[in-house]
Amino acid sequence: MILNRLSGLFAAIVGIILLFWVIPNHTETVDYGWLRPATLPKITVFIIIIAGTVHFIFPRGTAELDFASAGRSALFLGIGVAGLWLMNISGFSIGAPVLMLALMIIIGERRWQWLLSGVIMLPAFIWLCVDYLLKRPLP
């Protein structure tokens, strides 16, 4: 029960930090486009804060620390950081497909049709959303 409450409190605190420090300091302010760069992150952070607070007040079930799952999560975090580094070095059009391929292989996907569609379609959809809808350049 205490670990449940702590996880909810942790999520709410991280959300507050994101809302008041990370988003204002790391998003640009622009006067064009129908969707401002900070809008979607703020919506997401509000959901995280509300969910964390509700989980803190009304914890459900049991929470146990599974080191195998924690290690797998750390692996995904490391792959994400490596993907961001690769995108910084080589650009989005090279780094994003490589990151998608690595993630899909690690989760166990071996069907070449799904690998090919994930490597091509998902980065293309992200590029379309960011470049055309948000009118923001990708690296």
C-alpha positions in Angstrom: 0.0 0.0 0.0 2.8 2.4 0.9 4.7 1.7 -2.4 1.4 2.4 -4.3 1.0 5.7 -2.6 4.7 6.6 -3.2 4.4 5.8 -6.9 1.4 8.1 -7.2 3.1 10.8 -5.3 6.3 10.4 -7.4 4.2 10.7 -10.6 2.4 13.8 -9.4 5.7 15.5 -8.3 7.4 14.7 -11.6 4.3 16.2 -13.4 4.5 19.4 -11.3 8.2 19.7 -12.1 7.5 19.2 -15.8 4.7 21.7 -15.7 6.5 24.5 -13.9 10.1 24.1 -14.9 10.7 21.8 -17.9 7.9 22.9 -20.3 8.3 26.6 -19.8 12.1 26.5 -20.1 12.4 24.0 -22.9 9.6 24.9 -25.4 9.6 27.8 -27.8 7.0 30.5 -27.7 5.6 31.1 -31.2 2.8 33.3 -32.6 1.8 31.2 -35.6 0.0 27.9 -36.1 -3.2 26.6 -34.6 -1.4 24.5 -32.0 1.3 26.0 -29.8 4.4 23.9 -29.0 3.6 23.7 -25.2 -0.1 22.7 -25.6 0.2 18.9 -26.0 2.9 18.6 -23.3 0.8 20.6 -20.9 -2.3 18.4 -21.5 -0.2 15.3 -21.0 1.3 16.7 -17.8 -2.1 17.6 -16.4 -3.2 14.0 -17.0 -0.1 12.7 -15.2 -0.6 15.0 -12.2 -4.3 14.1 -11.9 -3.6 10.4 -12.3 -0.8 10.5 -9.8 -2.9 12.4 -7.3 -5.8 10.0 -7.6 -3.5 7.0 -7.3 -1.9 8.6 -4.2 -5.3 9.2 -2.5 -7.0 5.9 -3.7 -4.3 3.2 -4.1 -5.5 -0.1 -5.6 -3.9 -3.5 -5.6 -0.4 -4.3 -4.5 2.9 -2.9 -5.9 6.0 -5.0 -5.9 9.4 -4.1 -7.2 10.4 -6.7 -9.8 14.0 -6.3 -10.7 13.7 -8.1 -14.1 11.0 -5.6 -15.2 13.0 -2.7 -13.8 16.0 -3.9 -15.8 14.0 -4.1 -18.9 12.7 -0.6 -18.3 16.2 0.6 -17.9 17.1 -1.1 -21.1 14.3 0.8 -23.0 15.4 4.0 -21.3 19.0 3.4 -22.5 17.8 2.7 -26.0 15.7 5.8 -26.0 18.7 7.9 -24.9 20.9 6.3 -27.5 18.2 7.0 -30.2 18.1 10.7 -29.2 21.9 10.8 -29.4 21.8 9.2 -32.8 19.1 11.6 -34.0 21.2 14.5 -32.7 24.2 13.2 -34.7 22.6 12.0 -37.9 19.2 13.6 -38.0 15.6 12.4 -37.5 15.4 10.6 -40.9 18.2 8.3 -40.0 17.9 8.1 -36.2 14.2 7.5 -35.9 14.0 4.4 -38.2 17.1 2.9 -36.5 15.5 3.5 -33.0 12.2 2.0 -34.2 14.0 -1.1 -35.5 16.0 -1.6 -32.3 12.8 -1.3 -30.2 10.8 -3.6 -32.3 13.5 -6.3 -32.3 14.0 -6.0 -28.5 10.2 -6.5 -27.9 10.4 -9.6 -30.0 9.0 -8.7 -33.3 10.5 -10.8 -36.1 8.0 -10.6 -38.9 9.7 -8.6 -41.7 6.4 -7.0 -42.8 5.8 -5.5 -39.4 9.4 -4.5 -39.0 9.4 -2.8 -42.4 6.1 -1.0 -41.8 7.2 0.1 -38.3 10.5 1.4 -39.5 9.0 3.3 -42.4 5.4 4.3 -41.4 5.9 5.4 -37.8 8.8 7.8 -38.3 7.0 9.1 -41.4 3.8 9.7 -39.4 5.8 11.5 -36.6 7.6 13.6 -39.2 4.2 14.5 -40.8 2.7 15.5 -37.5 5.6 17.6 -36.3 6.6 19.2 -39.6 3.2 19.9 -41.1 0.8 20.1 -38.2 3.0 21.8 -35.7 5.2 23.5 -38.3 8.3 22.7 -36.3 11.5 21.4 -38.0 13.0 18.1 -36.9 16.7 17.7 -36.5 
